Amino acid sequence: MPCPGQQKDTSDKIERHVVLVAPEVHWNTGNIGRTCLGAGACLHLVRPLGFRLDDKHLKRAGLDYWPRVNPRIWESFDAFLAAMQPAPGQMLFFTKAARRSFWTMARPARLFLVFGSETRGLPDEICDRYAQWTYRIPITDHIRSLNLSTAVGIALYESLRPGRVKRKT
């Protein structure tokens, strides 16, 4: 099933996926779902989740859009990988510990933007396995981190910037 705003044949289309690994805060996930819907991206949630999917706060943050977000739920990151089969270079991992700025990230037509939980970030085993694909969003020393929904919005819309996406020829 295609994601919101996408067609089944995406060979010449831009395809974006936001993957949240063990998200903890329902209103962040609701906001991210609304952003994904607005950008035509698919939302993937990898268990464990720090909230119930029928949570009224989650639905409130996603407004009346939440039913159309239709997030895909995965029991594990490996189950997500097996089903979605991203090719090398189609997954980017966001962590404040990365050395490369997101300004330099690749932008293939099919792209998965992967984020960790609000308090723990991405698990070390994922960061270690995909170290060459980790990126950070630069911030000043005045804060520890950006809010997860803010970070997703920044990365998602930057990945869609016109003229920066490499399409198949």
C-alpha angles and dihedrals in degrees: 000000000000122000122250111293093013133104126220094250103060097163092119097022132088110252120194129185128184114204120195113194111207098338113197108188119070097203092052090052091047091051091046090050090053090049091049091051091050092049095043092245130141119239119219122189118198116202143274094068121192091218142033118265090230091055111137091219091055091051091044092054089048089047117203087326095076096091089055093049089070096184119208112235121211128191091215142358089253090055089052091050093048093051101039097036099201113200121234109287095022095099125069121186122209120212133147088230094064120111098213122077118233088238086079098048120129116248110205118172091256112047137166116202108201124200134176132223124297096252105028105028118207118345114260092240091060093045091048094047093049101030092136090059100049122118138176134210106231116242134170124259089254093086136037096223147333122264109268094240090050092050092049091050093050094048096041096051093042088054088056097049110137116253093021100079117094108220126195113263 
